[in-house]
Amino acid sequence: MRLFAIAVVGLIASSASSALRRGDLVVYCSAPEDRCGATAQAFKAKTGVNVSVVRKSSSEALAQIRAEADDPRGDIWWGGESSLHLEAATGDLTEPYQSPMLWQLHSWAVSFANQSDFRSVGISAEILGYRLNTSLLAGREAAEPRCWSDLVKLGLKGQVQMDEPGSSAASFVILATLVQLMGEERAFEYLGALHRNVGLYAVPAAPPGHASAGVAPVEVALLPGNNPVAAPHKLVVPCEGTGFEIGSMSIIRGTKNIINAEMWYDWALSGEAQEIALKVRADQIPSNRSANISPQVRNLVDSKLIDYDFVRYGAAIERNRLLKKWLETIALQPESRR
C-alpha cells in the first residue's frame, strides 16, 4: 500500500488517520497512481483542501471499506470497477448523493448513477470493441471485421484474441454484452462459433497489448486501451452495438468529512477535473460531455451502446452462473469441435 498526501509544498508522507483528525479528505483511489496524484494536487489547488490518497486496487478498496464500516477512515472511493462499486452500494457501504453536476454527464454515466440508487456515478468509460492490426489481416480471406457477425467467419480462424471472461470483472463485459445484445441462447451459440476463431484467451498474467505488438490480427478488448493507436492499427466498435465498462466514484458511508467529500465528488465530475487524464495519458472516455478528449477517444464517444444492466450483470450470482456455463459449454469443448 502506498500513501501520499498533497500539501502546499508538494507530496508529504501522511496517514489516513491524521488526515481524519484534521478534517482533510481521505481518498481511496483505484485509478493509476499518477492520475491519483495529479487529480489530488489539482483539487488541493482549486479548493485549498488537503488530500490524503491511498492507492488500492478495486478489490482491495472494497475490502478495506467493508472492514472499516463501523469506523470509516476514508471519505471517497475514486476510480475502480463498476461492479465492485455496486457491491458496495448494495451492501450499504456508500452514501446516496445526487450531484448537481449530473446534467453535464453522458447518458451512460447518469444511467449508472440511477442503477446504483445514486450511491455511485460514472467518471469514465471504455467501450468494448476490436483493435485491428490491418497489416496482419491483409491478404486473408475475411475482410476487416466491422460487426460481431464478422468475427465468426471462417477466414479468421485462429486469428482472434480476447481476454478469458473470468479473468477479471472488466473482461466479463464481453460475455455480459453478448448475452444482453443477443439473448442468452443465441449468445452462447455465437460464443461457440467464436471459440473456433480464438487463437488465444489472454489472462492477467499474459503480456498486455498483444494485438498492438503484432501478435493477433484481431483483439477483442475495452477501447481505447493503454496502447496508442497508429497505423497499421485501428479501433472498431461493432455495428450491432456493444457494451462498456465504467470507472466509478462513491462517497463512503459514515464519512466524517461529508462537505469536503461532496465537494470532491462534484469537482471530479467537471470537465476540468476529467481532462487531467489527458495529462497522464489515461485515455478513456470522460463522463462529462464538455471535457476535452484525444482524437482516438473522440471516434468512440458516439458509439452505439446497449442499455447495459450493471445491477444484474454485476451481481456475483449472475456473473458466476454465466461464467460456469461458458466454462462448461465453450472453454472445455474438445479440440475436435474447434
N, C-alpha and C positions, 0 to 999 in steps of 0.2 A: 504494500500500500504506500502510495506517495501522497504527501500532504504538503501543500504550499499555500501561503496567504498572500494576498495582494495588498500592499500598503503604498503610501505616498512615494517612498523611495524605491519601490520595486518589490521583488519577491523576498519575503521574510518567513523563516520557518515558524509555524504556529501549530495550533491544535484546535480541533472542533470544540473541545470543552472551553478553552479560553475565549474563543470567538463567541460561544454561547453566553458566557458571563458578560462580555462587553456589549451584547446586543447586536453584534455584527451578523453577517449572513453566512451560513454553512451550506455549501452546495455539494451534493454527491453527483459527480459528473461521470457519465458513461460515454461521452464523446472522446475523440482522440485528445491526448494530453495537451498538444499545442493549441488546439481550439479551446479547450477548457481555460487555459491560462490567458489567452488573448481576450476571450469573452469576459472573464472576471476583471481583467485590467480595464477594459472599456467601460464596464459597469461602474467600477470604482471612480473612473474619471468623470463619468456622467452624473453620478449621484452623491459621491463622497462616502458611500457605504463600503466599509471593509468587507472583503470576501475571503473566506477560507474554503479552498477547493480540495475535496477528497476524490481522487481518481479511482473509479472502480468499474469493473465490467457490469453489464446489466444484471446478471445473476448475483454477483457479489453485492451490488447496491440493494437489490430486493432483500437479500438475506440479512443485511445489516439493518435495514428499515424495519424488517419484521422482528429482529432481535431487540431493537430499541423501542418497540411500540409503546411500552409503558413509560418510557422516559426518553423521548426523541432527542437526538443530538444534532440532527440535520434539519434543514428548513426546506430545501428544494432538491428534487431529483431531476437533473437536466441531461437529456440525451438517453439513448438506450432503446431497446426493442419494445415495440408497441404491446406485444403480448404480455410482457412482464409488468409494464405499467398498468395494464388492465387487470392483471392478477393482484397487484397492489390495491387497485381501486375496489375490486370485488371483496377484498379482504379488509376493507375499511382502514387501510393504512395511509390513505391520502385524502386531502381536503377537497370538497367541491368548490370550484371558483369559476365564474363566468367573466372572463376578461373583457374589458371594453374594446380590446383590440381584435376580437373575433371577426368583426365585419370586414377587416382588412385581409383576411386569410383566404386561401384557396378552399374550395368546397370540400376537398378530401380531409383537410385539417379540421374543419368545423364538424363534418360528419363523425370523425373520430372522437371529438370532444363530446358530441351528443351520445355516442355509443358508450362512453365512459361515465355518463351522467355528470359530465363536466369536472371529473376528477383528474383528467389528463387532457393534453392537447398536442397536436402535431406541430413540430418545429421544422421538420424537413422530410423529404420523401425520396425513395429510389424506386424506379419503375422496372418491372420485370420485362425483359426482352432478350435480344440477342446481340452479342458482339461478334461481328463477322471479320474474318481475315480473307479479303477478296482475292489476294494472290494465291492462297491455298485452294480457294473454290474455283478458280479459273480452270477451264477445261474439263470440269466434272459434268456428269450427265445432268445433275439438278441445277437449276438456276438459283440465284441468291434467294434464300427464304425470306418472304415478306409476311407470312401468316403462320399461325400454328399448324395449319394443314400442310404447309410445305416441309416441315421438319420430319415428317414420316415418309417422305418419298424415297424410292429405292436408291437414287443417286447419292444420298447422304449416309449410306450405311457405314457405321463406324466413325463418322466424321463429327459427331455432336458431343460436346462436353457439357455436363451440368453438375451442380452440387447434389450429393445424396440428400434427399428430402429430410432425412432425420438427423443430419449433421449439425444443424443449428436452427434456431427459430426463424432466421431470415431465409434459409434455404427451403423451409417448409412452405413458404409463399408459393413456390412452383406448384406443389401438389394442391394446395388450397385454392389457388387461382383456377386451375383447370377444372376442379370439381364445381366451383361456382359458375364458371363460364359455360360448361358443357352439361352439367348434371353428373352425378357420381358414376352411374353405369357407363355412360359414354366416355367420361374422363378416364376411367380405368382401361377401357378398350383402347383409347388413344395412347395412354401411357405404355400399354403392351406393345403397340406398334412403334412408339418412340424408342422403347428399350432396345429394339433391334438396330437402331441407328446410333445409340450412345456408345462411344468408344471408351469413355472414362466418366465415372461418377467420382467427383472430387470430394474430399473430406477436409476438415480444417488443417490437418497435418500436411496436406499436399501443398506444393508450391502454388502461390496465388497467381492469377492472371495468365493462365496457360494460353488462352487464345491470343492475347496481346504479345506473348513471347513467340508465337508462331507454331504452337503445338497443335491446336484444334482449329479447324476452319470455322466452326460454329460453337459459340459458348452461350448457353442459356444462363443469364445472370441478372442481378439487380443493377440497373444502369443509373448513372454513368459508370460507377465503379471507381476504383482507385487509380486506374491507368489512363494517361492522356490518350485521346483519340486522334490518330493521324493516319493517313494512307499507309498501308493498304487496309486499315481497319475502319469499320463503320458501325454505328449503333442502329438497331432496328427494333421498333415496337410492333408486335403482331397486329395485323389488320383487323382481327376479330375483336380486339380489346384485350386488356391484361390487368393483372393485379399489381400491388405495390407494397412496400414496407415503409413504415413511418417511424422516424426518430421522434421521441416523445418527451414531455415535461410534466411534472406533477409537483404539487405542494404537499409536503409530508404532514400527515395528521398530527396535531398537537404541537406544531412549531411554536416556539416562544418568540419568534420574530415575524409575526404574520404580516405586518405592514411592509417590512423590507422584502419578505417573500413575494407578496403580491406585486411590489414594485419591480422586482426582478422578472417575474412572470410576464407582466405587461411589456416591459422593455425587451425581453427576449423574443417577443412576437413582432417586434418592429422590424422594418426593412433595414434600418441602421444596424441593429444587432446581428441580423442574419447575414448581412454582407461581410461580416468578419470571416465567415467560412471561406470566402474567396482569397483572403489574405494568407490563409494557412493551407490553401489548396484542398479544402474539404468540399469536393464538388458534388453537391446534392441539390435537389430542388427545394428552395426555401418555401416555407408555408405562407409568408407574407407576399402578396401579389406585387407589391411595389419594389421588392428587393432586386438589386442588380444581380445578374446571373451571367455565367460564362456562355459562350456560343454553343458548346456541346450540350449544355443543360437547356438552353433556350429551345432546342429542337425537341425536347422531351416534354415541355410544360403542357402542351395541348394534346397529349396522348389520349387515346380512347381508353378510359379506365372503367373497370367494373365497379359496382357498388359493393365494395369489399366488406364482408361481415367480420369485423375484428373480434367481436364478442364470441361468436360461435367458433370460429376457426382459431382463435387464440386460447380457447379453453383446453386444458390438458386432456380431458376425456375425449373430446373430438379429435384433437391432434393425435393422441396415441392410437385411437381406433383407425384412423386413416393411414397412419404410418405402419401399423400392423398389417393392414390389408395390402399396402404397397409392397411390404417385405415379402408377404406370403404369395401374392399373385403376380408380382412383377420381378422383384430383385432376385428371387430364388428360382426363377424359371430355368429349366435345363438349358444348357448351351445349344442343344439342337433346336430349341424353339426360337433362338435368336437368328 
